[in-house]
Amino acid sequence: MDVNDLRIAFTLFSMVIFLGIVSWAFSKRNKQSFDELGGLPLMDDQAAGAISSQGGRNE
């Protein structure tokens, strides 16, 4: 096994991981959750607490 074979394998592995992350990020299953979390900085503190208690991160 040559070093170039390892480079090819690593490149293919990285591409598969990248495509997996992209497909996860754009899946319809996650759209509602991402939309709620995306609007979180624009909400007031009381509404933000209600959303975070439903499953979002509360920091």
One Martini backbone bead per residue (centre of mass of N, CA, C, O) as a GRO file, in nm:
protein
   59
    1MET     BB    1   0.095   0.038   0.025
    2ASP     BB    2   0.053   0.354  -0.056
    3VAL     BB    3   0.032   0.684   0.020
    4ASN     BB    4  -0.182   0.744  -0.201
    5ASP     BB    5  -0.396   0.546  -0.095
    6LEU     BB    6  -0.442   0.699   0.172
    7ARG     BB    7  -0.531   0.964   0.046
    8ILE     BB    8  -0.775   0.854  -0.104
    9ALA     BB    9  -0.922   0.735   0.141
   10PHE     BB   10  -0.942   1.001   0.302
   11THR     BB   11  -1.099   1.161   0.088
   12LEU     BB   12  -1.346   0.973   0.073
   13PHE     BB   13  -1.417   0.985   0.373
   14SER     BB   14  -1.458   1.293   0.386
   15MET     BB   15  -1.683   1.307   0.173
   16VAL     BB   16  -1.888   1.129   0.320
   17ILE     BB   17  -1.908   1.299   0.575
   18PHE     BB   18  -1.995   1.563   0.439
   19LEU     BB   19  -2.255   1.452   0.302
   20GLY     BB   20  -2.388   1.367   0.568
   21ILE     BB   21  -2.406   1.648   0.697
   22VAL     BB   22  -2.566   1.785   0.472
   23SER     BB   23  -2.812   1.593   0.478
   24TRP     BB   24  -2.883   1.652   0.775
   25ALA     BB   25  -2.916   1.967   0.754
   26PHE     BB   26  -3.143   1.930   0.497
   27SER     BB   27  -3.351   1.788   0.640
   28LYS     BB   28  -3.691   1.781   0.708
   29ARG     BB   29  -3.675   1.681   1.007
   30ASN     BB   30  -3.492   1.957   1.101
   31LYS     BB   31  -3.633   2.226   1.022
   32GLN     BB   32  -3.797   2.316   1.272
   33SER     BB   33  -3.563   2.324   1.473
   34PHE     BB   34  -3.382   2.527   1.314
   35ASP     BB   35  -3.588   2.758   1.303
   36GLU     BB   36  -3.613   2.800   1.608
   37LEU     BB   37  -3.305   2.841   1.665
   38GLY     BB   38  -3.266   3.081   1.461
   39GLY     BB   39  -3.480   3.276   1.629
   40LEU     BB   40  -3.368   3.306   1.922
   41PRO     BB   41  -3.211   3.591   1.918
   42LEU     BB   42  -3.502   3.753   1.858
   43MET     BB   43  -3.600   3.687   2.126
   44ASP     BB   44  -3.708   3.700   2.421
   45ASP     BB   45  -3.642   3.565   2.725
   46GLN     BB   46  -3.913   3.419   2.778
   47ALA     BB   47  -3.939   3.271   2.501
   48ALA     BB   48  -3.662   3.132   2.515
   49GLY     BB   49  -3.726   2.956   2.766
   50ALA     BB   50  -3.956   2.791   2.636
   51ILE     BB   51  -3.789   2.663   2.410
   52SER     BB   52  -3.556   2.537   2.585
   53SER     BB   53  -3.756   2.348   2.752
   54GLN     BB   54  -3.834   2.176   2.476
   55GLY     BB   55  -3.500   2.113   2.367
   56GLY     BB   56  -3.313   2.323   2.386
   57ARG     BB   57  -3.056   2.520   2.460
   58ASN     BB   58  -2.944   2.615   2.797
   59GLU     BB   59  -2.711   2.892   2.873
   0.00000   0.00000   0.00000
